[in-house]
Amino acid sequence: MAGTGSRLRGSANTIAKPLIPIAGRPLISYAIDSFDRAGVRTLHAVVGPSGDELAAAVAPLLPVHMRFRPILNPNWQKQNGVSLLTAAGKVSAPFFLAMGDHLFEASILHRLMAQADRSRLNLAIDQKIDSIFDLDDAMKVQTQDNLIVAIGKKLEDYNAIDTGIFLCPEIMFDYLRRALKDDDCSLADGVRLMAADGNALAIDIGDAWWQDVDTPEMLARAEQEAKRLQL
């Protein structure tokens, strides 16, 4: 949750992105529900600008049995690989990783746990490509025999979409450090290095639903579909 949500500023320019209401509830509360249903008991949240205020707003949304540990990323202007690196030494592997602006069904987390190789990176992928709302903006993935062989938004040859939901091993941090250039890297940079070593697995989500919420149009779509996540 370290980004500024600048692409949504036109629709909610005074509200932190994780707190933008969807069907009357803060966006992040849906992810919290999904993690709770998957048995997660500690939620780490990487935060950036106004991190204290954001953490104070998120903490009351958690169930009483879930601990909340915000992690400040002082270099929040950099890419998301740097945000993940701030969690090194603070989380226990294997750990779930999800984007703060994604909605997703808890069944995706259950599928990751059931099928993961916990010594390698496990990415939940969506092969229902025709159902993706904004395909141009999506992170494309090419897989072969359940292994990730390529990842990137500009891929021309792909057979799946990155949902932004992972089960990660400790070695993820080593690969991100290797990916650093001028002290910056994206999460996809680290995944590419892991894929080159055969350490990145793709796990299809089947019929499960997820939605990125990155633009006003995506927000409107999420409003229509949020009933899928209601208790």
Secondary structure, 3 states (H helix, E strand, C coil): CCCCCHHHCCCCCCCCHHHCEECCEEHHHHHHHHHHHCCCCEEEEEECCCHHHHHHHHHHHCCCCCEEEEEECCCCCCCHHHHHHCCCCCCCCCEEEECCCEEECHHHHHHHHHHCCCCCEEEEEECCHHHCCCHHHCCEEEEECCEEEEEECCCCCCCEEEEEEEEECCHHHHHHHHHCECCECCHHHHHHHHHHCCCEEEEECCCCCEEECCCHHHHHHHHHHHHHHCC
